[in-house]
């Protein structure tokens, strides 16, 4: 077990990691795997932890002047169509350089190409249950072309929105994708 003392914002606390004793894969498909770990908690008690393993993703905020591109698609797990920024992982669970993955997702989902990709930050999707992390990029210097969507994305379409429309869509619950909303926050904090 590792032990770290952290001090920040006037508080000091000690962190002791959970120790993994054994691990077994319970399920796998081309997009994710489910792993179950036997663990030992900091107090010495045992337990089981389930982890959804997914590869690193890239999310792209395409900006052309005062407008932003979103994609809309049906999200089967929630049974609803949702607007979000283009995002995804490399086929077959491959790991690509984050900027290369961002350019690929932008091209595949929207047909857009960017002269410039600025890295805005990193997001953890659901760190209480998933290992997936993602990188957020701002795409500028946009040119339009044909999309190259994967078979699973055949119902997807894209459109441009201005900042006021984007923020109203978030307030109205039209945009509910947590990664897209967190990416928007990173964009606002960046000052770009």
TORFI-112766 format. One line per field, with one value per atom (N, C-alpha, C): residue in three letters; chain; atom name; x, y, z. Coordinates in steps of 0.2 Angstrom, whole numbers, plus 5000, padded with zeros to 4 digits. Example, Ala and Ser with C-alpha at 12.3 -4.5 7.8 and 13.67 -1.06 7.14 Angstrom:
aa	(Ala / Ala / Ala / Ser / Ser / Ser) $
ch	(A / A / A / A / A / A) $
at	(N / CA / C / N / CA / C) $
px	(5066 / 5062 / 5066 / 5064 / 5068 / 5064) $
py	(4972 / 4978 / 4984 / 4989 / 4995 / 5000) $
pz	(5039 / 5039 / 5039 / 5035 / 5036 / 5039) $
//
This chain:
aa	(Unk / Unk / Unk / Unk / Unk / Unk / Unk / Unk / Unk / Unk / Unk / Unk / Unk / Unk / Unk / Unk / Unk / Unk / Unk / Unk / Unk / Unk / Unk / Unk / Unk / Unk / Unk / Unk / Unk / Unk / Unk / Unk / Unk / Unk / Unk / Unk / Unk / Unk / Unk / Unk / Unk / Unk / Unk / Unk / Unk / Unk / Unk / Unk / Unk / Unk / Unk / Unk / Unk / Unk / Unk / Unk / Unk / Unk / Unk / Unk / Unk / Unk / Unk / Unk / Unk / Unk / Unk / Unk / Unk / Unk / Unk / Unk / Unk / Unk / Unk / Unk / Unk / Unk / Unk / Unk / Unk / Unk / Unk / Unk / Unk / Unk / Unk / Unk / Unk / Unk / Unk / Unk / Unk / Unk / Unk / Unk / Unk / Unk / Unk / Unk / Unk / Unk / Unk / Unk / Unk / Unk / Unk / Unk / Unk / Unk / Unk / Unk / Unk / Unk / Unk / Unk / Unk / Unk / Unk / Unk / Unk / Unk / Unk / Unk / Unk / Unk / Unk / Unk / Unk / Unk / Unk / Unk / Unk / Unk / Unk / Unk / Unk / Unk / Unk / Unk / Unk / Unk / Unk / Unk / Unk / Unk / Unk / Unk / Unk / Unk / Unk / Unk / Unk / Unk / Unk / Unk / Unk / Unk / Unk / Unk / Unk / Unk / Unk / Unk / Unk / Unk / Unk / Unk / Unk / Unk / Unk / Unk / Unk / Unk / Unk / Unk / Unk / Unk / Unk / Unk / Unk / Unk / Unk / Unk / Unk / Unk / Unk / Unk / Unk / Unk / Unk / Unk / Unk / Unk / Unk / Unk / Unk / Unk / Unk / Unk / Unk / Unk / Unk / Unk / Unk / Unk / Unk / Unk / Unk / Unk / Unk / Unk / Unk / Unk / Unk / Unk / Unk / Unk / Unk / Unk / Unk / Unk / Unk / Unk / Unk / Unk / Unk / Unk / Unk / Unk / Unk / Unk / Unk / Unk / Unk / Unk / Unk / Unk / Unk / Unk / Unk / Unk / Unk / Unk / Unk / Unk / Unk / Unk / Unk / Unk / Unk / Unk / Unk / Unk / Unk / Unk / Unk / Unk / Unk / Unk / Unk / Unk / Unk / Unk / Unk / Unk / Unk / Unk / Unk / Unk / Unk / Unk / Unk / Unk / Unk / Unk / Unk / Unk / Unk / Unk / Unk / Unk / Unk / Unk / Unk / Unk / Unk / Unk / Unk / Unk / Unk / Unk / Unk / Unk / Unk / Unk / Unk / Unk / Unk / Unk / Unk / Unk / Unk / Unk / Unk / Unk / Unk / Unk / Unk / Unk / Unk / Unk / Unk / Unk / Unk / Unk / Unk / Unk / Unk / Unk / Unk / Unk / Unk / Unk / Unk / Unk / Unk / Unk / Unk / Unk / Unk / Unk / Unk / Unk / Unk / Unk / Unk / Unk / Unk / Unk / Unk / Unk / Unk / Unk / Unk / Unk / Unk / Unk / Unk / Unk / Unk / Unk / Unk / Unk / Unk / Unk / Unk / Unk / Unk / Unk / Unk / Unk / Unk / Unk / Unk / Unk / Unk / Unk / Unk / Unk / Unk / Unk / Unk / Unk / Unk / Unk / Unk / Unk / Unk / Unk / Unk / Unk / Unk / Unk / Unk / Unk / Unk / Unk / Unk / Unk / Unk / Unk / Unk / Unk / Unk / Unk / Unk / Unk / Unk / Unk / Unk / Unk / Unk / Unk / Unk / Unk / Unk / Unk / Unk / Unk / Unk / Unk / Unk / Unk / Unk / Unk / Unk / Unk / Unk / Unk / Unk / Unk / Unk / Unk / Unk / Unk / Unk / Unk / Unk / Unk / Unk / Unk / Unk / Unk / Unk / Unk / Unk / Unk / Unk / Unk / Unk / Unk / Unk / Unk / Unk / Unk / Unk / Unk / Unk / Unk / Unk / Unk / Unk / Unk / Unk / Unk / Unk / Unk / Unk / Unk / Unk / Unk / Unk / Unk / Unk / Unk / Unk / Unk / Unk / Unk / Unk / Unk / Unk / Unk / Unk / Unk / Unk / Unk / Unk / Unk / Unk / Unk / Unk / Unk / Unk / Unk / Unk / Unk / Unk / Unk / Unk / Unk / Unk / Unk / Unk / Unk / Unk / Unk / Unk / Unk / Unk / Unk / Unk / Unk / Unk / Unk / Unk / Unk / Unk / Unk / Unk / Unk / Unk / Unk / Unk / Unk / Unk / Unk / Unk / Unk / Unk / Unk / Unk / Unk / Unk / Unk / Unk / Unk / Unk / Unk / Unk / Unk / Unk / Unk / Unk / Unk / Unk / Unk / Unk / Unk / Unk / Unk / Unk / Unk / Unk / Unk / Unk / Unk / Unk / Unk / Unk / Unk / Unk / Unk / Unk / Unk / Unk / Unk / Unk / Unk / Unk / Unk / Unk / Unk / Unk / Unk / Unk / Unk / Unk / Unk / Unk / Unk / Unk / Unk / Unk / Unk) $
ch	(A / A / A / A / A / A / A / A / A / A / A / A / A / A / A / A / A / A / A / A / A / A / A / A / A / A / A / A / A / A / A / A / A / A / A / A / A / A / A / A / A / A / A / A / A / A / A / A / A / A / A / A / A / A / A / A / A / A / A / A / A / A / A / A / A / A / A / A / A / A / A / A / A / A / A / A / A / A / A / A / A / A / A / A / A / A / A / A / A / A / A / A / A / A / A / A / A / A / A / A / A / A / A / A / A / A / A / A / A / A / A / A / A / A / A / A / A / A / A / A / A / A / A / A / A / A / A / A / A / A / A / A / A / A / A / A / A / A / A / A / A / A / A / A / A / A / A / A / A / A / A / A / A / A / A / A / A / A / A / A / A / A / A / A / A / A / A / A / A / A / A / A / A / A / A / A / A / A / A / A / A / A / A / A / A / A / A / A / A / A / A / A / A / A / A / A / A / A / A / A / A / A / A / A / A / A / A / A / A / A / A / A / A / A / A / A / A / A / A / A / A / A / A / A / A / A / A / A / A / A / A / A / A / A / A / A / A / A / A / A / A / A / A / A / A / A / A / A / A / A / A / A / A / A / A / A / A / A / A / A / A / A / A / A / A / A / A / A / A / A / A / A / A / A / A / A / A / A / A / A / A / A / A / A / A / A / A / A / A / A / A / A / A / A / A / A / A / A / A / A / A / A / A / A / A / A / A / A / A / A / A / A / A / A / A / A / A / A / A / A / A / A / A / A / A / A / A / A / A / A / A / A / A / A / A / A / A / A / A / A / A / A / A / A / A / A / A / A / A / A / A / A / A / A / A / A / A / A / A / A / A / A / A / A / A / A / A / A / A / A / A / A / A / A / A / A / A / A / A / A / A / A / A / A / A / A / A / A / A / A / A / A / A / A / A / A / A / A / A / A / A / A / A / A / A / A / A / A / A / A / A / A / A / A / A / A / A / A / A / A / A / A / A / A / A / A / A / A / A / A / A / A / A / A / A / A / A / A / A / A / A / A / A / A / A / A / A / A / A / A / A / A / A / A / A / A / A / A / A / A / A / A / A / A / A / A / A / A / A / A / A / A / A / A / A / A / A / A / A / A / A / A / A / A / A / A / A / A / A / A / A / A / A / A / A / A / A / A / A / A / A / A / A / A / A / A / A / A / A / A / A / A / A / A / A / A / A / A / A / A / A / A / A / A / A / A / A / A / A / A / A / A / A / A / A / A / A / A / A / A / A / A / A / A / A / A / A / A / A / A / A / A / A / A / A / A / A / A / A / A / A / A / A / A / A / A / A / A / A / A / A / A / A / A / A / A) $
at	(N / CA / C / N / CA / C / N / CA / C / N / CA / C / N / CA / C / N / CA / C / N / CA / C / N / CA / C / N / CA / C / N / CA / C / N / CA / C / N / CA / C / N / CA / C / N / CA / C / N / CA / C / N / CA / C / N / CA / C / N / CA / C / N / CA / C / N / CA / C / N / CA / C / N / CA / C / N / CA / C / N / CA / C / N / CA / C / N / CA / C / N / CA / C / N / CA / C / N / CA / C / N / CA / C / N / CA / C / N / CA / C / N / CA / C / N / CA / C / N / CA / C / N / CA / C / N / CA / C / N / CA / C / N / CA / C / N / CA / C / N / CA / C / N / CA / C / N / CA / C / N / CA / C / N / CA / C / N / CA / C / N / CA / C / N / CA / C / N / CA / C / N / CA / C / N / CA / C / N / CA / C / N / CA / C / N / CA / C / N / CA / C / N / CA / C / N / CA / C / N / CA / C / N / CA / C / N / CA / C / N / CA / C / N / CA / C / N / CA / C / N / CA / C / N / CA / C / N / CA / C / N / CA / C / N / CA / C / N / CA / C / N / CA / C / N / CA / C / N / CA / C / N / CA / C / N / CA / C / N / CA / C / N / CA / C / N / CA / C / N / CA / C / N / CA / C / N / CA / C / N / CA / C / N / CA / C / N / CA / C / N / CA / C / N / CA / C / N / CA / C / N / CA / C / N / CA / C / N / CA / C / N / CA / C / N / CA / C / N / CA / C / N / CA / C / N / CA / C / N / CA / C / N / CA / C / N / CA / C / N / CA / C / N / CA / C / N / CA / C / N / CA / C / N / CA / C / N / CA / C / N / CA / C / N / CA / C / N / CA / C / N / CA / C / N / CA / C / N / CA / C / N / CA / C / N / CA / C / N / CA / C / N / CA / C / N / CA / C / N / CA / C / N / CA / C / N / CA / C / N / CA / C / N / CA / C / N / CA / C / N / CA / C / N / CA / C / N / CA / C / N / CA / C / N / CA / C / N / CA / C / N / CA / C / N / CA / C / N / CA / C / N / CA / C / N / CA / C / N / CA / C / N / CA / C / N / CA / C / N / CA / C / N / CA / C / N / CA / C / N / CA / C / N / CA / C / N / CA / C / N / CA / C / N / CA / C / N / CA / C / N / CA / C / N / CA / C / N / CA / C / N / CA / C / N / CA / C / N / CA / C / N / CA / C / N / CA / C / N / CA / C / N / CA / C / N / CA / C / N / CA / C / N / CA / C / N / CA / C / N / CA / C / N / CA / C / N / CA / C / N / CA / C / N / CA / C / N / CA / C / N / CA / C / N / CA / C / N / CA / C / N / CA / C / N / CA / C / N / CA / C / N / CA / C / N / CA / C / N / CA / C / N / CA / C / N / CA / C / N / CA / C / N / CA / C / N / CA / C / N / CA / C / N / CA / C / N / CA / C / N / CA / C / N / CA / C / N / CA / C / N / CA / C / N / CA / C / N / CA / C / N / CA / C / N / CA / C / N / CA / C / N / CA / C / N / CA / C / N / CA / C) $
px	(5004 / 5000 / 5004 / 5002 / 5006 / 5002 / 5006 / 5003 / 5006 / 5001 / 5003 / 4999 / 5003 / 5000 / 4999 / 4993 / 4992 / 4989 / 4992 / 4989 / 4987 / 4981 / 4978 / 4972 / 4971 / 4966 / 4965 / 4970 / 4970 / 4969 / 4967 / 4966 / 4972 / 4973 / 4978 / 4975 / 4976 / 4973 / 4978 / 4978 / 4982 / 4978 / 4981 / 4978 / 4981 / 4978 / 4981 / 4977 / 4980 / 4977 / 4974 / 4969 / 4966 / 4971 / 4972 / 4976 / 4972 / 4975 / 4971 / 4975 / 4971 / 4974 / 4974 / 4968 / 4967 / 4962 / 4962 / 4958 / 4956 / 4950 / 4948 / 4943 / 4944 / 4939 / 4933 / 4927 / 4920 / 4917 / 4919 / 4915 / 4920 / 4919 / 4923 / 4919 / 4919 / 4917 / 4921 / 4920 / 4925 / 4926 / 4921 / 4922 / 4923 / 4923 / 4924 / 4925 / 4928 / 4928 / 4926 / 4924 / 4922 / 4926 / 4930 / 4934 / 4932 / 4933 / 4931 / 4937 / 4939 / 4945 / 4943 / 4947 / 4947 / 4952 / 4949 / 4953 / 4954 / 4959 / 4960 / 4960 / 4955 / 4954 / 4959 / 4960 / 4965 / 4965 / 4959 / 4958 / 4960 / 4961 / 4963 / 4957 / 4951 / 4945 / 4945 / 4943 / 4942 / 4936 / 4936 / 4930 / 4931 / 4926 / 4926 / 4925 / 4928 / 4927 / 4926 / 4921 / 4920 / 4923 / 4926 / 4929 / 4927 / 4924 / 4923 / 4929 / 4932 / 4938 / 4937 / 4939 / 4938 / 4944 / 4945 / 4952 / 4951 / 4956 / 4956 / 4952 / 4949 / 4945 / 4947 / 4945 / 4946 / 4940 / 4939 / 4933 / 4935 / 4932 / 4934 / 4928 / 4930 / 4926 / 4927 / 4923 / 4925 / 4922 / 4926 / 4924 / 4926 / 4921 / 4922 / 4919 / 4924 / 4922 / 4917 / 4911 / 4907 / 4902 / 4903 / 4899 / 4903 / 4899 / 4902 / 4898 / 4901 / 4898 / 4897 / 4891 / 4889 / 4886 / 4886 / 4883 / 4878 / 4872 / 4867 / 4866 / 4865 / 4864 / 4860 / 4857 / 4853 / 4858 / 4857 / 4861 / 4857 / 4858 / 4855 / 4854 / 4859 / 4858 / 4853 / 4852 / 4847 / 4841 / 4841 / 4835 / 4833 / 4838 / 4836 / 4841 / 4839 / 4844 / 4847 / 4854 / 4857 / 4862 / 4863 / 4868 / 4874 / 4880 / 4886 / 4892 / 4897 / 4903 / 4906 / 4909 / 4912 / 4917 / 4916 / 4921 / 4921 / 4926 / 4926 / 4933 / 4934 / 4940 / 4942 / 4948 / 4951 / 4948 / 4947 / 4944 / 4948 / 4945 / 4949 / 4952 / 4951 / 4954 / 4961 / 4963 / 4970 / 4971 / 4977 / 4979 / 4982 / 4980 / 4983 / 4985 / 4990 / 4991 / 4985 / 4984 / 4977 / 4976 / 4980 / 4979 / 4977 / 4980 / 4978 / 4971 / 4970 / 4963 / 4958 / 4959 / 4955 / 4953 / 4959 / 4958 / 4954 / 4955 / 4951 / 4944 / 4942 / 4935 / 4932 / 4935 / 4932 / 4930 / 4935 / 4934 / 4928 / 4929 / 4924 / 4917 / 4916 / 4909 / 4906 / 4910 / 4907 / 4910 / 4915 / 4918 / 4923 / 4923 / 4927 / 4935 / 4939 / 4946 / 4948 / 4953 / 4956 / 4963 / 4964 / 4971 / 4975 / 4971 / 4974 / 4970 / 4973 / 4970 / 4974 / 4970 / 4973 / 4971 / 4975 / 4973 / 4971 / 4965 / 4962 / 4962 / 4963 / 4963 / 4961 / 4961 / 4959 / 4953 / 4949 / 4943 / 4943 / 4940 / 4939 / 4932 / 4930 / 4923 / 4918 / 4920 / 4916 / 4921 / 4926 / 4931 / 4929 / 4923 / 4921 / 4919 / 4919 / 4917 / 4921 / 4924 / 4927 / 4935 / 4939 / 4946 / 4947 / 4941 / 4942 / 4943 / 4948 / 4950 / 4950 / 4949 / 4949 / 4952 / 4954 / 4957 / 4953 / 4953 / 4948 / 4952 / 4950 / 4953 / 4949 / 4951 / 4948 / 4951 / 4946 / 4948 / 4946 / 4951 / 4950 / 4953 / 4952 / 4954 / 4951 / 4944 / 4940 / 4939 / 4939 / 4937 / 4932 / 4927 / 4922 / 4923 / 4921 / 4922 / 4917 / 4918 / 4913 / 4915 / 4910 / 4911 / 4913 / 4915 / 4918 / 4915 / 4909 / 4906 / 4906 / 4907 / 4907 / 4900 / 4899 / 4892 / 4888 / 4890 / 4886 / 4884 / 4887 / 4885 / 4881 / 4878 / 4874 / 4868 / 4865 / 4860 / 4862 / 4869 / 4872 / 4871 / 4870 / 4870 / 4874 / 4876 / 4879 / 4876 / 4877 / 4875 / 4879 / 4878 / 4882 / 4877 / 4880 / 4876 / 4881 / 4878 / 4882 / 4882 / 4886 / 4887 / 4880 / 4876 / 4870 / 4865 / 4865 / 4861 / 4864 / 4871 / 4874 / 4872 / 4873 / 4872 / 4864 / 4860 / 4853 / 4851 / 4854 / 4853 / 4855 / 4861 / 4863 / 4858 / 4856 / 4851 / 4844 / 4842 / 4836 / 4836 / 4842 / 4843 / 4843 / 4844 / 4845 / 4852 / 4857 / 4864 / 4864 / 4865 / 4866 / 4872 / 4876 / 4882 / 4887 / 4889 / 4893 / 4900 / 4903 / 4909 / 4909 / 4903 / 4903 / 4902 / 4898 / 4897 / 4904 / 4908 / 4914 / 4919 / 4919 / 4923 / 4922 / 4915 / 4913 / 4916 / 4916 / 4919 / 4927 / 4930 / 4937 / 4938 / 4934 / 4935 / 4934 / 4929 / 4928 / 4934 / 4936 / 4942 / 4948 / 4949 / 4955 / 4956 / 4950 / 4951 / 4952 / 4952 / 4953 / 4946) $
py	(4994 / 5000 / 5006 / 5011 / 5017 / 5022 / 5027 / 5032 / 5039 / 5044 / 5050 / 5055 / 5060 / 5066 / 5071 / 5074 / 5080 / 5086 / 5091 / 5098 / 5102 / 5105 / 5109 / 5113 / 5119 / 5123 / 5123 / 5123 / 5123 / 5117 / 5111 / 5105 / 5100 / 5096 / 5090 / 5084 / 5079 / 5072 / 5067 / 5061 / 5056 / 5051 / 5049 / 5045 / 5038 / 5033 / 5026 / 5022 / 5020 / 5016 / 5010 / 5008 / 5002 / 4997 / 4991 / 4986 / 4981 / 4980 / 4974 / 4968 / 4963 / 4956 / 4951 / 4952 / 4947 / 4951 / 4949 / 4952 / 4946 / 4947 / 4942 / 4946 / 4945 / 4948 / 4944 / 4948 / 4945 / 4945 / 4950 / 4951 / 4956 / 4955 / 4959 / 4959 / 4965 / 4966 / 4971 / 4972 / 4977 / 4984 / 4986 / 4993 / 4993 / 4988 / 4988 / 4981 / 4981 / 4975 / 4977 / 4972 / 4972 / 4968 / 4970 / 4967 / 4967 / 4962 / 4961 / 4960 / 4964 / 4964 / 4962 / 4958 / 4957 / 4962 / 4966 / 4971 / 4971 / 4975 / 4976 / 4983 / 4985 / 4992 / 4995 / 5001 / 5004 / 5001 / 5000 / 4997 / 4990 / 4986 / 4979 / 4975 / 4977 / 4973 / 4972 / 4966 / 4964 / 4966 / 4966 / 4968 / 4966 / 4968 / 4966 / 4973 / 4975 / 4981 / 4979 / 4981 / 4980 / 4987 / 4985 / 4991 / 4990 / 4995 / 4995 / 4998 / 4994 / 4996 / 4998 / 5005 / 5007 / 5011 / 5011 / 5015 / 5022 / 5026 / 5033 / 5036 / 5041 / 5044 / 5051 / 5054 / 5061 / 5064 / 5070 / 5075 / 5081 / 5083 / 5089 / 5094 / 5100 / 5106 / 5110 / 5108 / 5112 / 5119 / 5124 / 5131 / 5134 / 5137 / 5141 / 5148 / 5153 / 5160 / 5159 / 5161 / 5161 / 5155 / 5150 / 5144 / 5138 / 5133 / 5127 / 5121 / 5116 / 5110 / 5105 / 5102 / 5096 / 5091 / 5085 / 5079 / 5077 / 5074 / 5071 / 5064 / 5060 / 5053 / 5049 / 5043 / 5040 / 5036 / 5037 / 5034 / 5028 / 5022 / 5016 / 5015 / 5016 / 5015 / 5019 / 5025 / 5029 / 5030 / 5027 / 5027 / 5034 / 5038 / 5045 / 5047 / 5052 / 5056 / 5061 / 5062 / 5068 / 5071 / 5078 / 5082 / 5082 / 5082 / 5082 / 5084 / 5085 / 5086 / 5080 / 5080 / 5074 / 5071 / 5064 / 5061 / 5053 / 5050 / 5043 / 5040 / 5034 / 5030 / 5027 / 5025 / 5021 / 5014 / 5012 / 5006 / 5000 / 4995 / 4989 / 4991 / 4996 / 4998 / 5000 / 5002 / 5004 / 5011 / 5012 / 5018 / 5022 / 5028 / 5033 / 5039 / 5043 / 5050 / 5054 / 5057 / 5061 / 5065 / 5069 / 5074 / 5070 / 5065 / 5061 / 5058 / 5055 / 5053 / 5058 / 5064 / 5070 / 5071 / 5072 / 5073 / 5068 / 5062 / 5056 / 5056 / 5058 / 5058 / 5064 / 5069 / 5075 / 5074 / 5071 / 5069 / 5064 / 5059 / 5053 / 5055 / 5059 / 5061 / 5067 / 5071 / 5078 / 5079 / 5076 / 5078 / 5084 / 5087 / 5093 / 5091 / 5096 / 5095 / 5102 / 5101 / 5107 / 5109 / 5115 / 5117 / 5116 / 5118 / 5118 / 5114 / 5110 / 5107 / 5109 / 5113 / 5115 / 5110 / 5107 / 5103 / 5107 / 5106 / 5110 / 5107 / 5100 / 5097 / 5089 / 5086 / 5079 / 5078 / 5073 / 5071 / 5064 / 5062 / 5056 / 5055 / 5049 / 5049 / 5047 / 5042 / 5040 / 5036 / 5040 / 5037 / 5032 / 5032 / 5027 / 5020 / 5020 / 5013 / 5012 / 5017 / 5016 / 5018 / 5015 / 5017 / 5022 / 5024 / 5028 / 5035 / 5038 / 5045 / 5048 / 5054 / 5057 / 5064 / 5066 / 5072 / 5077 / 5083 / 5088 / 5093 / 5094 / 5098 / 5103 / 5109 / 5114 / 5114 / 5113 / 5113 / 5119 / 5122 / 5129 / 5128 / 5133 / 5133 / 5128 / 5128 / 5122 / 5122 / 5117 / 5116 / 5110 / 5110 / 5105 / 5100 / 5094 / 5088 / 5083 / 5077 / 5072 / 5068 / 5066 / 5062 / 5055 / 5051 / 5044 / 5040 / 5041 / 5038 / 5030 / 5027 / 5020 / 5018 / 5011 / 5008 / 5010 / 5010 / 5011 / 5019 / 5023 / 5030 / 5032 / 5027 / 5029 / 5034 / 5034 / 5039 / 5045 / 5047 / 5053 / 5058 / 5064 / 5070 / 5076 / 5081 / 5087 / 5093 / 5098 / 5105 / 5110 / 5116 / 5122 / 5126 / 5128 / 5132 / 5138 / 5143 / 5149 / 5148 / 5152 / 5151 / 5152 / 5156 / 5157 / 5151 / 5148 / 5142 / 5136 / 5136 / 5130 / 5130 / 5136 / 5137 / 5136 / 5138 / 5137 / 5130 / 5126 / 5119 / 5115 / 5118 / 5115 / 5116 / 5122 / 5124 / 5120 / 5119 / 5116 / 5108 / 5106 / 5098 / 5095 / 5099 / 5096 / 5093 / 5097 / 5094 / 5092 / 5085 / 5082 / 5078 / 5077 / 5073 / 5076 / 5073 / 5076 / 5078 / 5074 / 5075 / 5082 / 5083 / 5089 / 5095 / 5094 / 5100 / 5101 / 5096 / 5097 / 5100 / 5098 / 5101 / 5108 / 5110 / 5117 / 5121 / 5119 / 5122 / 5123 / 5118 / 5119 / 5124 / 5124 / 5129 / 5136 / 5137 / 5144 / 5146 / 5141 / 5142 / 5144 / 5141 / 5142 / 5149 / 5153 / 5159 / 5159 / 5154 / 5153 / 5155) $
pz	(5000 / 5000 / 5000 / 4996 / 4996 / 5000 / 5003 / 5008 / 5005 / 5005 / 5003 / 5008 / 5010 / 5014 / 5009 / 5009 / 5004 / 5009 / 5006 / 5010 / 5004 / 5005 / 5000 / 5003 / 5001 / 5003 / 5011 / 5015 / 5022 / 5025 / 5022 / 5025 / 5023 / 5028 / 5027 / 5028 / 5024 / 5025 / 5022 / 5025 / 5022 / 5018 / 5012 / 5008 / 5007 / 5008 / 5008 / 5002 / 4997 / 4992 / 4993 / 4989 / 4990 / 4986 / 4989 / 4986 / 4982 / 4975 / 4971 / 4973 / 4975 / 4977 / 4971 / 4967 / 4961 / 4957 / 4950 / 4945 / 4940 / 4938 / 4933 / 4928 / 4921 / 4916 / 4916 / 4917 / 4917 / 4910 / 4906 / 4900 / 4896 / 4889 / 4884 / 4878 / 4874 / 4868 / 4864 / 4858 / 4854 / 4857 / 4862 / 4864 / 4872 / 4875 / 4883 / 4886 / 4892 / 4896 / 4903 / 4906 / 4913 / 4917 / 4922 / 4926 / 4933 / 4937 / 4944 / 4948 / 4953 / 4957 / 4964 / 4967 / 4974 / 4977 / 4982 / 4985 / 4993 / 4995 / 5002 / 5003 / 5007 / 5009 / 5014 / 5014 / 5019 / 5026 / 5028 / 5035 / 5036 / 5030 / 5030 / 5028 / 5028 / 5026 / 5018 / 5017 / 5010 / 5006 / 5000 / 4996 / 4989 / 4985 / 4977 / 4974 / 4969 / 4965 / 4958 / 4954 / 4947 / 4944 / 4938 / 4934 / 4927 / 4924 / 4916 / 4913 / 4909 / 4906 / 4898 / 4897 / 4890 / 4888 / 4882 / 4880 / 4880 / 4880 / 4880 / 4874 / 4876 / 4870 / 4869 / 4864 / 4862 / 4861 / 4863 / 4862 / 4859 / 4854 / 4850 / 4850 / 4851 / 4851 / 4844 / 4839 / 4833 / 4833 / 4832 / 4832 / 4826 / 4823 / 4817 / 4818 / 4820 / 4822 / 4828 / 4828 / 4833 / 4834 / 4830 / 4830 / 4831 / 4834 / 4836 / 4833 / 4831 / 4828 / 4834 / 4833 / 4838 / 4833 / 4836 / 4833 / 4837 / 4833 / 4837 / 4835 / 4840 / 4838 / 4844 / 4842 / 4847 / 4852 / 4858 / 4863 / 4866 / 4864 / 4866 / 4874 / 4878 / 4885 / 4888 / 4886 / 4889 / 4885 / 4879 / 4875 / 4872 / 4871 / 4869 / 4863 / 4859 / 4855 / 4859 / 4858 / 4862 / 4857 / 4858 / 4855 / 4860 / 4856 / 4860 / 4855 / 4858 / 4854 / 4851 / 4845 / 4842 / 4847 / 4848 / 4853 / 4851 / 4853 / 4852 / 4854 / 4853 / 4854 / 4847 / 4847 / 4841 / 4840 / 4834 / 4833 / 4836 / 4838 / 4841 / 4847 / 4851 / 4857 / 4856 / 4850 / 4849 / 4853 / 4855 / 4858 / 4853 / 4851 / 4847 / 4851 / 4848 / 4851 / 4851 / 4857 / 4858 / 4852 / 4850 / 4844 / 4838 / 4836 / 4830 / 4831 / 4837 / 4838 / 4838 / 4840 / 4840 / 4832 / 4828 / 4821 / 4818 / 4820 / 4817 / 4818 / 4825 / 4827 / 4824 / 4823 / 4820 / 4813 / 4809 / 4802 / 4801 / 4805 / 4805 / 4806 / 4811 / 4813 / 4810 / 4808 / 4805 / 4798 / 4796 / 4789 / 4790 / 4796 / 4796 / 4797 / 4795 / 4796 / 4799 / 4804 / 4807 / 4806 / 4805 / 4804 / 4811 / 4816 / 4823 / 4828 / 4832 / 4838 / 4844 / 4848 / 4855 / 4860 / 4864 / 4870 / 4875 / 4878 / 4883 / 4890 / 4890 / 4896 / 4896 / 4902 / 4902 / 4907 / 4905 / 4909 / 4911 / 4917 / 4918 / 4918 / 4914 / 4913 / 4919 / 4922 / 4928 / 4933 / 4936 / 4940 / 4945 / 4947 / 4952 / 4950 / 4943 / 4940 / 4934 / 4931 / 4924 / 4924 / 4920 / 4919 / 4914 / 4910 / 4904 / 4906 / 4902 / 4902 / 4895 / 4895 / 4888 / 4888 / 4882 / 4881 / 4877 / 4879 / 4876 / 4871 / 4865 / 4860 / 4858 / 4856 / 4852 / 4845 / 4840 / 4833 / 4830 / 4827 / 4823 / 4816 / 4812 / 4805 / 4802 / 4802 / 4800 / 4792 / 4789 / 4782 / 4782 / 4778 / 4778 / 4772 / 4774 / 4769 / 4770 / 4768 / 4769 / 4775 / 4779 / 4785 / 4783 / 4788 / 4787 / 4793 / 4794 / 4800 / 4800 / 4806 / 4807 / 4807 / 4806 / 4805 / 4811 / 4817 / 4823 / 4823 / 4819 / 4819 / 4813 / 4810 / 4804 / 4805 / 4811 / 4812 / 4815 / 4815 / 4817 / 4812 / 4814 / 4810 / 4814 / 4810 / 4814 / 4812 / 4816 / 4814 / 4818 / 4816 / 4819 / 4824 / 4830 / 4834 / 4837 / 4839 / 4842 / 4849 / 4853 / 4860 / 4864 / 4862 / 4866 / 4865 / 4859 / 4858 / 4862 / 4861 / 4865 / 4873 / 4875 / 4883 / 4884 / 4880 / 4881 / 4881 / 4876 / 4875 / 4882 / 4885 / 4891 / 4897 / 4897 / 4902 / 4901 / 4895 / 4894 / 4894 / 4895 / 4895 / 4888 / 4883 / 4876 / 4876 / 4879 / 4879 / 4886 / 4887 / 4894 / 4895 / 4889 / 4889 / 4894 / 4899 / 4904 / 4902 / 4897 / 4894 / 4890 / 4886 / 4882 / 4887 / 4892 / 4897 / 4900 / 4902 / 4906 / 4901 / 4894 / 4889 / 4888 / 4888 / 4887 / 4893 / 4899 / 4905 / 4904 / 4901 / 4900 / 4895 / 4890 / 4884 / 4887 / 4892 / 4895 / 4899 / 4903 / 4907 / 4904 / 4897 / 4894 / 4891 / 4890 / 4887 / 4880 / 4877 / 4869 / 4866) $
//
